[in-house]
Amino acid sequence: MREACGRSPAARAIREKVDAHDLGRLLMHRSRLPGADEHVPLVAVSRSEAAMDGVSIISPEELLGAWRH
């Protein structure tokens, strides 16, 4: 299953490192969510450890672990 998941569109969307372009997209999409404002935290999934002000970075494994619980 892991191999099949790695080829899914969602898996391909997980980038190695979160950058300013990704942050801009997160901010844009958050502004379009009904009820979301600047107080809604931003979370990004990245295969590498990264740091970006105002964004919580989690690994794909952390995302799957949280989903399973």
Rosetta constraint file for C-alpha pairs under 8 A:
AtomPair CA 1 CA 5 HARMONIC 6.14 0.50
AtomPair CA 2 CA 6 HARMONIC 6.21 0.50
AtomPair CA 3 CA 7 HARMONIC 6.85 0.50
AtomPair CA 4 CA 8 HARMONIC 6.73 0.50
AtomPair CA 5 CA 11 HARMONIC 6.55 0.50
AtomPair CA 6 CA 11 HARMONIC 5.31 0.50
AtomPair CA 6 CA 12 HARMONIC 7.14 0.50
AtomPair CA 7 CA 11 HARMONIC 6.25 0.50
AtomPair CA 7 CA 12 HARMONIC 6.59 0.50
AtomPair CA 8 CA 12 HARMONIC 6.38 0.50
AtomPair CA 9 CA 13 HARMONIC 6.31 0.50
AtomPair CA 10 CA 14 HARMONIC 6.81 0.50
AtomPair CA 14 CA 45 HARMONIC 6.19 0.50
AtomPair CA 14 CA 46 HARMONIC 5.97 0.50
AtomPair CA 14 CA 47 HARMONIC 7.23 0.50
AtomPair CA 14 CA 60 HARMONIC 7.97 0.50
AtomPair CA 15 CA 45 HARMONIC 7.53 0.50
AtomPair CA 15 CA 46 HARMONIC 5.60 0.50
AtomPair CA 15 CA 47 HARMONIC 6.66 0.50
AtomPair CA 16 CA 46 HARMONIC 5.54 0.50
AtomPair CA 16 CA 47 HARMONIC 5.00 0.50
AtomPair CA 16 CA 48 HARMONIC 5.62 0.50
AtomPair CA 17 CA 46 HARMONIC 5.74 0.50
AtomPair CA 17 CA 47 HARMONIC 6.90 0.50
AtomPair CA 17 CA 48 HARMONIC 5.87 0.50
AtomPair CA 17 CA 49 HARMONIC 7.48 0.50
AtomPair CA 17 CA 50 HARMONIC 6.40 0.50
AtomPair CA 18 CA 22 HARMONIC 5.98 0.50
AtomPair CA 18 CA 23 HARMONIC 7.45 0.50
AtomPair CA 18 CA 44 HARMONIC 7.37 0.50
AtomPair CA 18 CA 46 HARMONIC 6.50 0.50
AtomPair CA 18 CA 50 HARMONIC 6.73 0.50
AtomPair CA 18 CA 52 HARMONIC 7.79 0.50
AtomPair CA 19 CA 23 HARMONIC 6.41 0.50
AtomPair CA 19 CA 52 HARMONIC 7.92 0.50
AtomPair CA 20 CA 24 HARMONIC 6.22 0.50
AtomPair CA 21 CA 25 HARMONIC 6.42 0.50
AtomPair CA 22 CA 26 HARMONIC 6.18 0.50
AtomPair CA 23 CA 27 HARMONIC 6.19 0.50
AtomPair CA 23 CA 55 HARMONIC 7.95 0.50
AtomPair CA 24 CA 28 HARMONIC 6.15 0.50
AtomPair CA 25 CA 29 HARMONIC 6.08 0.50
AtomPair CA 26 CA 30 HARMONIC 5.99 0.50
AtomPair CA 26 CA 42 HARMONIC 7.02 0.50
AtomPair CA 27 CA 31 HARMONIC 6.23 0.50
AtomPair CA 27 CA 42 HARMONIC 7.93 0.50
AtomPair CA 28 CA 32 HARMONIC 6.69 0.50
AtomPair CA 29 CA 33 HARMONIC 6.64 0.50
AtomPair CA 30 CA 36 HARMONIC 6.25 0.50
AtomPair CA 30 CA 37 HARMONIC 7.12 0.50
AtomPair CA 30 CA 40 HARMONIC 7.91 0.50
AtomPair CA 31 CA 36 HARMONIC 6.46 0.50
AtomPair CA 31 CA 37 HARMONIC 6.38 0.50
AtomPair CA 31 CA 38 HARMONIC 7.99 0.50
AtomPair CA 32 CA 36 HARMONIC 7.64 0.50
AtomPair CA 36 CA 40 HARMONIC 5.98 0.50
AtomPair CA 41 CA 54 HARMONIC 7.60 0.50
AtomPair CA 41 CA 55 HARMONIC 7.15 0.50
AtomPair CA 41 CA 56 HARMONIC 7.74 0.50
AtomPair CA 42 CA 54 HARMONIC 6.79 0.50
AtomPair CA 42 CA 55 HARMONIC 4.93 0.50
AtomPair CA 42 CA 56 HARMONIC 6.22 0.50
AtomPair CA 43 CA 55 HARMONIC 5.50 0.50
AtomPair CA 43 CA 56 HARMONIC 4.70 0.50
AtomPair CA 43 CA 57 HARMONIC 5.89 0.50
AtomPair CA 43 CA 58 HARMONIC 7.29 0.50
AtomPair CA 44 CA 55 HARMONIC 6.81 0.50
AtomPair CA 44 CA 56 HARMONIC 6.26 0.50
AtomPair CA 44 CA 57 HARMONIC 4.99 0.50
AtomPair CA 44 CA 58 HARMONIC 6.28 0.50
AtomPair CA 45 CA 57 HARMONIC 5.80 0.50
AtomPair CA 45 CA 58 HARMONIC 4.99 0.50
AtomPair CA 45 CA 59 HARMONIC 5.44 0.50
AtomPair CA 45 CA 60 HARMONIC 6.07 0.50
AtomPair CA 45 CA 63 HARMONIC 7.59 0.50
AtomPair CA 46 CA 50 HARMONIC 7.62 0.50
AtomPair CA 46 CA 57 HARMONIC 6.54 0.50
AtomPair CA 46 CA 58 HARMONIC 6.23 0.50
AtomPair CA 46 CA 59 HARMONIC 5.33 0.50
AtomPair CA 46 CA 60 HARMONIC 6.73 0.50
AtomPair CA 47 CA 59 HARMONIC 5.58 0.50
AtomPair CA 47 CA 60 HARMONIC 6.57 0.50
AtomPair CA 48 CA 59 HARMONIC 7.38 0.50
AtomPair CA 49 CA 57 HARMONIC 7.39 0.50
AtomPair CA 49 CA 59 HARMONIC 7.84 0.50
AtomPair CA 50 CA 57 HARMONIC 6.75 0.50
AtomPair CA 51 CA 55 HARMONIC 7.73 0.50
AtomPair CA 51 CA 57 HARMONIC 7.13 0.50
AtomPair CA 52 CA 56 HARMONIC 7.70 0.50
AtomPair CA 52 CA 57 HARMONIC 7.99 0.50
AtomPair CA 58 CA 62 HARMONIC 6.09 0.50
AtomPair CA 58 CA 63 HARMONIC 6.81 0.50
AtomPair CA 59 CA 63 HARMONIC 6.39 0.50
AtomPair CA 60 CA 64 HARMONIC 6.23 0.50
AtomPair CA 61 CA 65 HARMONIC 5.98 0.50
AtomPair CA 62 CA 66 HARMONIC 6.14 0.50
AtomPair CA 63 CA 67 HARMONIC 6.22 0.50
AtomPair CA 64 CA 68 HARMONIC 6.14 0.50
AtomPair CA 65 CA 69 HARMONIC 6.52 0.50
